[in-house]
Amino acid sequence: MPIRVRSRLLTGSRPVLVAAALLPALALTAACGGGGSKDDPAVIKASGAVPVGKLTQALLTSSDIPKVQVLPAGTTAQLLGSRQQPDKPACQPIADQWSTQPAHTRQVYAGAMVTDSAAKDANAKTISLTVIASYKAGEAKTVLDELTTALKTCTTYKVTRSGTTTTFLVKTAPVTATLGDQRVAYTITDASKPDGIVLVTVIRVGDATAAYETVRADKKVATLRDAIPLKQVEKLRAAADGN
């Protein structure tokens, strides 16, 4: 069943996904652009990129992990938002993570909404927007390197859209295990909505990445259960090997 769209949130001006009542104001949003479908002539099958068919097949499914439900996006247009230009250039790699026009172009990408109900406490249920992507050879490493550098100095930035300025607060989050070749994690919050804290996790697997925006049902700071990215990393490695 494809992700359904209801309304729009501030982050990247992307429509909210199903189950919006559970979500704070930053997370689980969809988009107005981007290529990546099999029928999209804009898809670039570049050297080093996982082919679009293999990438789509590598997306996590509901049968991969117990107590995890995956709703694939009906179109990649639901996954990413329009370009954001922060007032601090050093913060651009952070703003680029969920943009259709990042500095480093995703050659192909796919995504889904992932609901994890493994916790005994129903309030601790998490919902993640996940996007997997492949890049030209070596470019995914550049994306993670630049994001890592940005997180060392970027703690807040402003974005102005349609005359409205939004301030975002950024804080690095602990990483329990690398899982892939590189992994970064941080929280991002709209300063005007302090209960809307979103955990962002980005993992590199060779020339591909898996990114997650995660929130908890009770709006407390979320954690991403390692089993979810671990299985996604495994599937991305298999796709890169042609399996």
C-alpha positions as CSV (number, residue, x, y, z in Angstrom):
1,M,0.0,0.0,0.0
2,P,1.6,3.3,-1.0
3,I,2.1,6.2,1.4
4,R,-0.8,8.6,1.5
5,V,-0.4,12.4,1.7
6,R,-2.5,14.6,3.9
7,S,-1.1,18.1,4.4
8,R,2.1,20.0,4.6
9,L,4.7,20.6,7.2
10,L,7.5,23.2,7.6
11,T,10.5,21.0,6.8
12,G,11.2,21.3,3.1
13,S,7.5,22.0,2.4
14,R,6.8,18.2,2.0
15,P,3.4,16.7,2.5
16,V,2.8,14.7,5.8
17,L,2.6,11.0,5.6
18,V,-0.2,8.8,6.9
19,A,-0.4,8.7,10.8
20,A,0.2,12.4,11.0
21,A,-1.5,12.6,14.4
22,L,1.5,10.9,15.9
23,L,4.1,13.2,14.3
24,P,5.7,16.3,15.5
25,A,6.1,19.2,13.1
26,L,9.3,18.3,11.5
27,A,9.1,14.6,10.6
28,L,7.9,12.1,8.1
29,T,7.3,14.4,5.3
30,A,7.1,13.9,1.5
31,A,8.1,15.9,-1.4
32,C,7.4,17.7,-4.6
33,G,10.2,16.5,-6.9
34,G,13.0,14.2,-7.7
35,G,13.5,11.3,-10.1
36,G,14.2,7.7,-9.4
37,S,11.3,5.7,-10.7
38,K,11.8,3.1,-13.4
39,D,9.9,5.2,-15.9
40,D,11.7,8.5,-15.1
41,P,14.0,9.5,-17.9
42,A,15.9,11.8,-15.5
43,V,17.3,8.8,-13.7
44,I,21.1,8.7,-14.2
45,K,22.7,5.2,-14.3
46,A,26.1,6.4,-13.4
47,S,29.3,4.5,-12.7
48,G,29.3,3.3,-9.1
49,A,25.5,3.7,-8.7
50,V,23.3,0.7,-7.7
51,P,21.0,0.3,-10.7
52,V,17.4,1.6,-10.1
53,G,15.9,-1.8,-10.2
54,K,18.3,-3.3,-7.7
55,L,18.0,-0.3,-5.4
56,T,14.2,-0.5,-5.4
57,Q,14.4,-4.2,-4.6
58,A,16.8,-3.5,-1.8
59,L,14.3,-1.4,0.1
60,L,13.3,-2.9,3.5
61,T,10.0,-4.8,3.5
62,S,7.6,-5.7,6.3
63,S,8.7,-9.3,6.1
64,D,12.4,-8.5,6.8
65,I,12.1,-7.7,10.5
66,P,9.5,-8.8,13.1
67,K,7.2,-6.0,14.4
68,V,8.2,-3.6,11.6
69,Q,5.7,-2.4,9.0
70,V,7.0,-0.8,5.8
71,L,4.8,1.3,3.5
72,P,6.8,2.0,0.3
73,A,6.3,5.4,-1.3
74,G,4.0,5.3,-4.3
75,T,6.3,7.7,-6.0
76,T,9.7,9.3,-5.2
77,A,8.0,12.6,-5.3
78,Q,6.7,11.9,-1.8
79,L,10.2,11.5,-0.3
80,L,12.2,14.7,-0.5
81,G,11.5,18.4,-0.3
82,S,12.5,21.5,-2.2
83,R,16.0,23.0,-1.8
84,Q,16.6,24.9,1.5
85,Q,19.4,27.5,1.7
86,P,20.4,28.0,5.3
87,D,21.8,31.4,6.5
88,K,25.0,29.6,7.4
89,P,26.8,28.0,4.5
90,A,28.5,25.5,6.8
91,C,25.0,24.0,7.6
92,Q,24.2,23.3,3.9
93,P,25.0,19.5,4.1
94,I,22.4,19.2,6.9
95,A,19.8,21.1,4.9
96,D,20.6,19.0,1.8
97,Q,19.8,15.6,3.5
98,W,16.1,15.8,2.6
99,S,16.3,18.0,-0.5
100,T,15.7,17.2,-4.2
101,Q,18.6,19.5,-5.1
102,P,21.5,18.6,-2.9
103,A,25.1,19.5,-3.7
104,H,25.7,15.9,-4.5
105,T,23.0,14.4,-6.7
106,R,21.4,11.1,-5.8
107,Q,21.6,9.0,-9.0
108,V,18.6,6.9,-8.0
109,Y,16.6,6.7,-4.8
110,A,13.6,5.0,-3.2
111,G,11.9,5.2,0.2
112,A,9.2,4.2,2.6
113,M,7.6,4.9,6.0
114,V,8.8,2.4,8.6
115,T,6.8,1.8,11.8
116,D,8.6,-0.1,14.6
117,S,6.2,-1.5,17.3
118,A,8.8,-3.7,19.0
119,A,8.9,-1.7,22.2
120,K,6.6,-3.0,25.0
121,D,5.5,0.5,25.8
122,A,3.1,1.6,23.0
123,N,4.2,5.2,23.6
124,A,7.7,4.2,22.5
125,K,6.6,3.1,19.0
126,T,8.7,4.9,16.4
127,I,7.9,6.0,12.8
128,S,10.7,6.7,10.3
129,L,10.8,8.1,6.9
130,T,13.6,6.3,5.1
131,V,15.3,7.1,1.9
132,I,17.9,4.8,0.3
133,A,20.0,6.3,-2.5
134,S,23.0,5.5,-4.7
135,Y,25.7,8.0,-6.0
136,K,28.5,8.2,-8.4
137,A,31.5,6.2,-7.3
138,G,33.1,7.8,-4.3
139,E,30.5,10.5,-3.9
140,A,28.5,8.9,-1.0
141,K,31.7,9.1,1.1
142,T,31.9,12.8,0.3
143,V,28.3,13.3,1.4
144,L,29.0,11.6,4.8
145,D,32.3,13.4,5.2
146,E,30.7,16.8,4.6
147,L,27.8,16.0,6.9
148,T,30.2,14.9,9.6
149,T,32.1,18.2,9.3
150,A,28.9,20.3,9.3
151,L,27.7,18.7,12.5
152,K,30.9,19.8,14.3
153,T,30.0,23.5,14.0
154,C,26.4,23.8,12.9
155,T,24.1,23.9,16.0
156,T,21.5,26.3,14.6
157,Y,20.5,27.8,11.2
158,K,17.7,29.7,9.6
159,V,15.8,29.0,6.4
160,T,13.5,31.6,4.8
161,R,10.7,30.4,2.5
162,S,7.9,32.5,1.1
163,G,8.7,35.3,3.5
164,T,8.7,33.1,6.6
165,T,11.9,32.4,8.5
166,T,12.2,29.1,10.4
167,T,15.0,28.5,12.9
168,F,16.3,24.9,13.3
169,L,18.2,23.6,16.2
170,V,20.8,20.8,15.6
171,K,22.4,18.5,18.1
172,T,24.6,15.4,17.5
173,A,23.3,12.2,18.8
174,P,25.2,9.1,20.1
175,V,26.0,6.4,17.6
176,T,25.8,2.9,19.1
177,A,27.4,1.1,16.1
178,T,28.6,2.0,12.6
179,L,26.7,-0.9,10.9
180,G,27.7,0.4,7.5
181,D,31.0,2.1,6.3
182,Q,30.1,5.4,7.9
183,R,27.2,6.5,10.2
184,V,26.1,9.9,11.6
185,A,23.2,10.7,13.8
186,Y,21.7,14.0,15.1
187,T,18.5,15.6,16.2
188,I,16.9,18.5,14.4
189,T,14.1,20.7,15.9
190,D,12.0,23.6,14.7
191,A,12.8,26.2,17.5
192,S,9.1,27.3,17.5
193,K,8.0,23.7,18.2
194,P,10.3,22.3,20.9
195,D,8.3,19.1,21.2
196,G,9.0,18.3,17.5
197,I,12.4,16.6,17.9
198,V,13.4,14.4,15.0
199,L,16.3,12.0,15.0
200,V,18.1,11.9,11.7
201,T,20.4,8.9,11.0
202,V,22.5,8.6,7.8
203,I,24.5,5.5,7.0
204,R,26.8,4.9,4.0
205,V,27.2,1.5,2.4
206,G,29.8,1.7,-0.3
207,D,28.3,4.1,-2.9
208,A,24.9,4.1,-1.4
209,T,23.3,5.6,1.7
210,A,20.3,4.9,3.9
211,A,18.8,7.9,5.7
212,Y,16.1,8.0,8.4
213,E,13.9,10.7,10.0
214,T,12.6,9.1,13.2
215,V,10.1,10.2,15.8
216,R,8.4,8.5,18.8
217,A,4.6,8.2,19.3
218,D,4.9,10.2,22.6
219,K,7.1,12.9,21.0
220,K,10.0,12.1,23.3
221,V,13.4,11.8,21.6
222,A,13.4,8.7,19.4
223,T,16.0,6.0,18.9
224,L,16.3,4.0,15.8
225,R,16.5,0.3,16.6
226,D,19.7,-1.2,15.2
227,A,17.9,-4.1,13.6
228,I,16.3,-1.8,11.0
229,P,19.4,-0.2,9.5
230,L,21.4,-3.4,10.0
231,K,19.0,-5.3,7.7
232,Q,18.9,-2.3,5.2
233,V,22.7,-2.3,5.1
234,E,22.7,-6.0,4.4
235,K,20.3,-5.6,1.5
236,L,22.2,-2.6,0.0
237,R,25.4,-4.6,0.0
238,A,23.7,-7.4,-1.8
239,A,22.3,-5.0,-4.3
240,A,25.7,-3.4,-4.9
241,D,27.1,-6.9,-5.5
242,G,24.4,-7.6,-8.1
243,N,22.4,-9.9,-5.9
